[in-house]
């Protein structure tokens, strides 16, 4: 008989790097041209941000940050292991990894037996800091999929009038996209093994920014990168539609289409919960993303996240009022730099459907380490 467990966590790429360079996203943003000169000087930063940055560009704060994260990930892993799911459905953002110029779906479920990933591979144009495990650059990670469950989910959603894009193969050169491989690397940070089978469920969290910024690689902060892996070169030059309606032309599109709405995410999460509740499987649902991202938060000059916005979401989660996330507007989400929060809105839809509350395992704020991170267990 079906049983469902909900978990929320992060895939913060900074944790992949050594403590001394965990602040790499802030370092990159500060080198960009869009941050006001005055705000490049730590003397003008809020005091808690100066404290984190310290004299070591955040290295000491990073060690504390990592310790709390590994403890929270250990708890998430214990929850998963004791629940013993037949498979895990994980919601994560696709940042110009599989969703590129030729097709940008709102969502995509991946139906595959195995996933092979090489997350440490370097982009020579913009090398990442050394990885925290001192693993070789070409190390391969293998994870098992659950093609029967993934295909069944797509089919049953379709029977209810919800037709979801799906794919049989990842197009990202490094295998699983950052949101998924990071989460798996962190759940297994001690490298004892991760045996659970995975259905990656990608969400276009970046909406209109996805193509223009190549998934945030050239975010407004001026070169901040939200993830370790570099984007692959576009398969073909992006030629936006001509103003006169022609198929190709030089004029930029007046406005790129948005990400799926909060309502679409919430309702899809609800529908997935309904379908899985009628399934023969035990399924863990994981929403993976940090909340507000500094490099997406214009009001803070792209250098620290929107703490007020995230604290509101935290209180709604803690108080069992997360059904209200269905009503968040694009403006509310994106002005708070919470683009990736859409992954959590899917979880909120599913858990509302199942009548679950939330236990907050940890809520980790940061100024200099790009984002705030929440860990939650949601049990129907
Ligand atoms: Fe992400």
Boltz pocket constraint, residues with backbone or C-beta under 6 A from the ligand:
constraints:
  - pocket:
      binder: B
      contacts: [[A, 11], [A, 93], [A, 95], [A, 178], [A, 179], [A, 226], [A, 227], [A, 289], [A, 340]]
      max_distance: 6.0
